[in-house]
């Protein structure tokens, strides 16, 4: 194997490692956000609904679509009680 081929292989391996780390970071962040949502839930449904709707707006504006989907599900759950 030539030096050039080894360099290309090394680059491919490093790229794969960084891609996987990004995936794991996203999963961890999603789990962490869900945990925070559950721990900070407000006792009053109306207040909780307002809080979730504000968070949903912010999540959408920041392109946090996984968080937005989770928030949307929580909002629907409260509204359909």
C-alpha positions in Angstrom: 0.0 0.0 0.0 1.4 3.4 -1.0 1.6 6.4 1.3 -1.1 8.1 -0.8 -3.5 5.1 -0.4 -2.8 4.9 3.3 -3.6 8.6 3.6 -6.9 8.2 1.8 -7.8 5.2 3.9 -6.9 7.1 7.1 -9.1 10.0 5.9 -12.0 7.6 5.3 -11.6 6.1 8.7 -11.5 9.4 10.5 -14.5 10.7 8.6 -16.5 7.5 9.6 -15.5 8.1 13.2 -16.6 11.7 13.2 -19.9 10.8 11.5 -20.6 8.2 14.1 -19.7 10.6 16.9 -22.2 13.2 15.4 -24.9 10.5 15.4 -24.2 9.6 19.0 -24.1 13.3 20.0 -27.6 13.8 18.4 -29.0 10.8 20.2 -27.6 11.9 23.6 -28.9 15.5 23.1 -32.4 14.2 22.2 -32.4 12.0 25.3 -31.1 14.8 27.5 -33.7 17.2 26.2 -36.6 14.7 26.8 -35.3 14.2 30.4 -35.2 17.9 31.0 -38.7 18.3 29.7 -40.0 15.7 32.0 -38.1 17.1 35.1 -39.3 20.7 34.5 -42.9 19.9 33.8 -45.3 22.5 35.3 -48.2 21.3 37.5 -50.8 23.6 35.9 -51.8 22.2 32.5 -52.4 25.6 31.0 -49.0 26.9 32.0 -47.4 23.7 30.8 -49.1 24.0 27.5 -47.9 27.6 27.1 -44.4 26.6 28.0 -44.3 23.8 25.5 -45.8 25.9 22.8 -43.1 28.6 23.3 -40.4 25.9 23.3 -41.9 24.4 20.1 -41.7 27.8 18.4 -38.0 28.2 19.5 -37.1 24.6 18.4 -38.6 25.2 15.0 -36.8 28.5 14.5 -33.5 26.8 15.5 -34.1 23.8 13.2 -34.3 21.4 16.1 -36.9 19.2 14.4 -36.5 16.2 16.6 -37.1 18.3 19.7 -40.0 20.0 17.9 -41.6 16.6 17.1 -41.3 15.6 20.8 -42.8 18.9 22.0 -45.6 18.6 19.5 -46.5 15.1 20.8 -46.6 16.4 24.4 -48.8 19.4 23.3 -51.2 17.0 21.5 -51.3 14.8 24.6 -52.2 17.6 26.9 -54.8 19.0 24.5 -56.6 15.7 24.0 -57.0 15.0 27.8 
